[in-house]
Amino acid sequence: MLHGRAAEQDRIAALVARARAGESAALVLRGGPGIGKTALLDWAAELTSPSGRPLRVLRASAAEFEAELPFAGLSQLVRPALDRLDRLPAPQRQVLAAVFGLGGGAPADRLLVGLAVLSLLADLAEDGPLLCLVDDAHWLDSVSAEALLFAARRLHAEGIVMIFAARDGIFAAPGLPELTVGALAPADAVRLLDPQLAPEVRMRVLGEAQGNPLALIELPRVVRADDAGGPLPLTDRLQAAFHGQVDRLPAGARTLLLVAAVEDTGDLDVLLRAAAPLGGGPADLRPAEEARLVEVTGRRLRFRHPLVRAAVHAAATYPQRLAVHRALAEVLTTPDAADRRAWHLAAATTGPDEQVAATLERTAEQARGRSGYGAALAAFERAAELSGDEAAQARRLLLAAESGLQSGHLDNAVRLAERAAGLVNEPAFHARVAWVEGHAWFWQGGHQTAYDLMSQGAQLDPGQRDALLVAAFHPAWYLGEPYLGACLDQLATLDHPVARYQVAAVRGRPLPLAAVAAQVGAEPRDRVQLCGLGFVAGQDAETYELASGLVARCRADGILGLLPTLLFFLAEAEFFHGRHRDAAVSLDEAVRVARDGGQPLWVSQLLAVQAMLAAVAGDEARCRDLVASALDGATAGAEAAGRAWTLWALGLLDLGLGRAESAVTRLAALQENPYAHQVCAYRSVPDLVEAAVRAGVPEQAEEAFTRFSAWAERVDQLWATSLAYRCRALLSGDEQDYLLALKAGGRPFEQARTELLYGEWLRRARRKADARGRLQRALHTFDQLGAAPWAARTRGELEATGLRAPHPAASAAAELTPQELQIARLAGTGLSNRDIAAQLFLSPKTVAYHLYKAYPKLGVTSRTELAALAL
């Protein structure tokens, strides 16, 4: 029975009740050692349904000494479900098989492991609600933590509850709700004490324990009424209490406990074999069990509390710990124990040892092959520390830095690369360092440092020059002049397909995008950089085709980490083509994946483009909220990645709502360095021209218009030519320019805006009859796109011509969320829930949930009816 935990129990019981109703949830229990987190997990594990049926429970308990072993925690939790692997989509099945040593395969996207875990758990939950409990989550190995948190953040309607118990200030779990487990109230603390305690001891324990349940149970054994206490924090006091109990055990029992404290699995066979040469045997288990320090179930030993393990470990001398690590390494000889053996060998080594370093390097390579990049980082770094010479140390440090880049540990990547660079003086090696460190800085927003590293590194090794200069283009793009110009000058000297395309996109006549893509290889990571450049070259249609194909490839192959980038480009193309609803669907999915996968730079850019859609719709509150979110969280000293898009979004919002002067201020800022060359700067010039003319300051847009006209001529696209004519019509008032703009043609939203502007011009010229047709066509498009400010303005113009325009009936599809729309569209093509789930990296139950919500909104009851709708 738990005392004083009614609120915590109610919260957990409510989550389990939701799981029984088909919903999912996650929770992090926070609290110090001994506060009762494990007791709450034990209580949760015993919950039953109203009919008395127990829950399906998966459970793991992380240990401090397994924090470097890849997927150790994940293995504990999901191994009971591995018989269902064959039910997963192929990429997910393959990555989990590799993770758990059940099959080979190339290293995969690090986020795919988390997605595969979610799919596996969701499949298990098909049989009924599932409760996943992870104790001492602050000691999870990094790759297990990443996978489990990714899965937890994407829970929706699978009937799964995941609860993590962790200490305060450790185990960052952004996006998950937390519940702090605090001290017991005085009355509950008293109920936990032995009623036979002397009153003096009772008062002393209550004062010392401070409402900590473990302290209330353990301190009575060591606290005397006349004990003055000490300055030790409660955790240290408890550990000291356990140390006292351990110290009273026979020597053999202490030895056996030390082996158990160092060995993390609790495998009794391994413990006894390792303890035997050190003086510990099976008979020594009994005193430890009688002292209630450990419990043995079957062939598994478990410490009563992590503080007992910590007390045993802390009480041992350094030579004793070294001896135990050596003994464990001697008995861990099976292939599946190779990682543990390597780490025990490393822990038993006090100085450089090339043989042990090589063993640990092999462990790192195996971790990387299993997509355990965080674990590979730790193993490579420790191998470097044990290396016999500086060259080997530098090589392993750089391998560790590369793993840091792959795992998203960018600070570590920089730290390790810098250490590696200080050990050797080889130009080619320093060029590799520049590649790793430059990318780490770039993804943290350190564009200047990234550019300096990459451009300087390119001068060190001819073999790496092209790749480094092509990469240096990206930070140069954000820095603007003079860095962009200098980078392009160097790129112009290269015989490299991407370099040629970069230079042509910015300075010359654009090259055929599809032909360039064919030259750079078929892998999405090779081609993704061309997508952004496609917009610079005005090749929107070609970029859409490229991005669309790459998105399909990522879905098929499970390349989840690249999906936000490609969906950003896809949404950009959809927005430019006036397909705003499609863009909203792409952005919604991309934001969720980017957030779940910890990609803040892409979250910023994606939210900023969502703000553009809100601006078109005239939803000022949503637009401003999205802008604020896009700008939030930028690295100290760096600008948010979505900054340029937010300027355009706010400027477009002001223009739509009639605040022309404010729009000029915002949009003019995009024409200055470092933004002037960027996609947002060129594409927003027509908005700046319109705002400047409406504000009565057309001269403030003339220079930008000159640049835009030259760009439109260079990219040679009809839609760009149309916009150039429209700008000229606004600045000159020449009707012929309006007609040329409309004849050139354009995308729906921009063409409608040209019709509106021309209709306004005609009405002012008292040609109301001519204006009506233009305005009616514009209004139809604006209503279809949900461009409320422009629709309202058009209605006002029509009424001024004497024609009243009714508001259209709301579309049923307009009531759907972007995710509901995306799923309904796929269901309408005949795909099953499982097929849709595989494409969108969701669970089948989540797909079913969204269809259940979408059907009544659309007034349909089946997939057949969905197929007949124009969604």
C-alpha positions, 0 to 999 in steps of 0.5 A: 500500500502506498501512503500519500500518493493519491494524486500521483495514483489518480494521474497514472490511473487516468492514463491507463483508463485512456489507454483502455479507451484506445488513446495513448499517453506518456508521462515522466515521473520526476523526483530524487532518490528514494522519493517513491518513483519505483513504488509508483511504477510497481503499483501501476504494473499491478493495475487491472481492468474493471473486470480484473484482467491485468494489463500487458506490461513491458518494463525496463530498469536502466543501470548506471554502468550500462549507460555506454552500451548501445540499446541496452535499455531498449533491449530490456523493454521490447525483447518480449515483443520481438516475435512480432518483427515480421509484422513491421514494414521492411525498413523498420523490421530490418533496423530493429533486427540489426539493433538486436543482433538478429540480422545484418544491414547497413547503418540506418537513419537514427530516427528510424529506430524510434519509429520502429519501436513505436510500430512494434509497440503499437502492434503489441497493443492490438491485443489490448492496452499496453503499459511501458515502464522505464525506471531510472531513465536518467541512466538509459544509454543515449540511443535507447533514450532517443528511440524511446522518447521519439516513440513516446512523442509520436504516441496518439491512438494506439492504446499505449501508456509510456511512463519514465521515472527519472531524477530531477535535472537529468534525462531531458524529455522535451515535449513530454508531460511531467509529474513531480513526485514530492515529499510525503506530507507529515501525516503520511510520513508518520504512517510509514514509520514503525510504531515501535520506534522510540519517540526520540528516534521517531522525531529524529528520523522525521526531521532527517527524512524530510518526507522521503519514503526510503529515508523513513524506512532506512534511517531508523536503522542508523539514527540514534536519538542523541545523534547530532546528524551531519551536513550530508545531503539526504542522498549521501546520508542514505548511501552512508546508511546502506554502506553501513549495512554492506560493511557488516556483511562477510567478506565473500558477500561484499565481494559478490555484491561488488561484482553485481554492482559492476556487472549491469545485467544481474545475470547470476551465472555471470556474477558467480563465475566472475566472483569465484576467483575473487573469493565470492560464491553461491553461499555468500548470497544468503547474507546479502538477501537476509540484509534485504540489500538484494533479491534473487528471482530465478537466475537474476539478482537485483539490488533493492534500490540503486543507492544500494548499488552506489553504496557498494561501488563507492565503498570499494577501493580502486584496485578492487574495482579494477579486479572486478572489471578484469574478472568480468571481462574474463568470463564474458566471452560469448559473441553477444557479450562482446560490447560488455567485455570491451567496456569492462576491459577498458574500465580495467585498463589504467593507461594506454593499451592499444589492444584494448583500444582496438577492441573498443574501436570494434565495439564502436564500429558495431554500434555504428553499424546498428545505427547506435551513433551515440554509443559509437561516439562514447566507444570511439572516445574511450578507445582514443583515451587508451590509444598507444600513440597520438596518430591513433588517438587523433584518428579515433577522436575524429571517428568519435566526432563523426559519430557525434555529427550523425547522432546529433550531439553537435557540441561533442562533435566540435569538442572531439574534432578540435581535440583531434586536430591538435594531435596531428599536423597532416593537411588531409586530416585537418580537412576531414576535421574541417568537414565534421566541425564545419557541419556541426557549427552550421547545424547550430547556427554558427554560419561564420565559423562553419564557413571559415572552417570549410573554406580554409579546409578546402585549401588543405587537401585537393581530394576533399576540396570540391566537397568542402567548397560545395558544403561551404556554399550553405553557410555562405548563403546565410552570411550573404556578401562578401562571403557568398561572392567569394564562395561562388568565385571558388565554386566557378573553378570546379568541375563538379555538377553541384558546383556548376549548378550553384553558380548558374542558379545564382549568377547565370542561366540555370542548368537543367535540374533533372540532368544535374540530379542524375549526375550527383547520384540517386541517394536522397542525401546527395540530391537534397541540396539541389532542391533549395537551389532549384527555387533560386533558379526559378525552377519551381516545377522541376524542384517539385518533381525532384522533392516529390520523388525524394519524399517518396523514396524516404518513405519507402526506405525509412529515411525519416531524418531527411523528411522534414528537409524534403517536405519543406522544399515540397511545401515551398513548391506547393505554396509557390504554385498556389496549392496552399492546402497541399502545402499545409498538409506537407508542413504539418507532417514536417513540423511533427517529425522535425520536433520529434526528431530534434531538428530545431533549424527545420522547425524554425523554417517550417513554422515560418512557412506556416506563418505565410499560409496564415498570412494569406488566410488573414489569420493574424493571431495564428500568423503572429504566434507561428512567427514567435515560435519560429524565432524562439529557441535560436542558438545564442548569438545566431539568427533563427533559421526561419527569420527571412520567411517571418519577415515575408509572412508579417509583411504579407499579413500587413499588406493583406490587412491594408497596413501598407506602410508597415508592410513596406518596412518589413518587406524592404528589410528583405532587400538588405544583406544578408537576405537580398539574394535569398528566395524570400527576397526575390519572391517578395518583391511583387509584394513590396512593390504593391505595398510601396505603391499603396503607401504612396512611396513607390520609389522605395521599391524601384531598386528591388524591382530592377533586381527582380526584373533582371532575375525574371529575365535570367530564369526565363519562367512565364510566371516570373515574367507575369509578376515583373509585368504586374510590378511594372503596371503598378509603378507605371499605371500602364494598362498594357502591362496589366494585360501582358501580365495576365497573358503571360499567365501565372499561379492561381493566387498570383494570377488572382491578385493581378486580376484584382489589381487590374480590376481596381485599376479599371474601376478607378478608370470608371470602366465598371463593366470591364472590372466586374469580370476581372474581379469575379474571377479573382474572387472565385480563386481567393474563395477557393484558396481561403485567402480571406483578406484578398477575398474581402477586398475583392468583394468591396471592389465588386460592390463598388461596381454595383455587383453584390457577391455572396459568400460561398458555402464552407467546404467540408474539406476545410473542416479537416485538420491537415493530418486528417486531410492527408490520411483521407486522401490516401484512404481514398486511393484504396490504401489500407490503414497499415499501408497509410501508416507505413507511408506516414510513419504512424501506427495503424490505430492512429490512422484509424483514429483520424479517419474516424474523425474525418468521416463525419466532417466529410459526410461519408461512411466508407473509403468508396465514398472518400474516393469520389470526393475532390480532396 
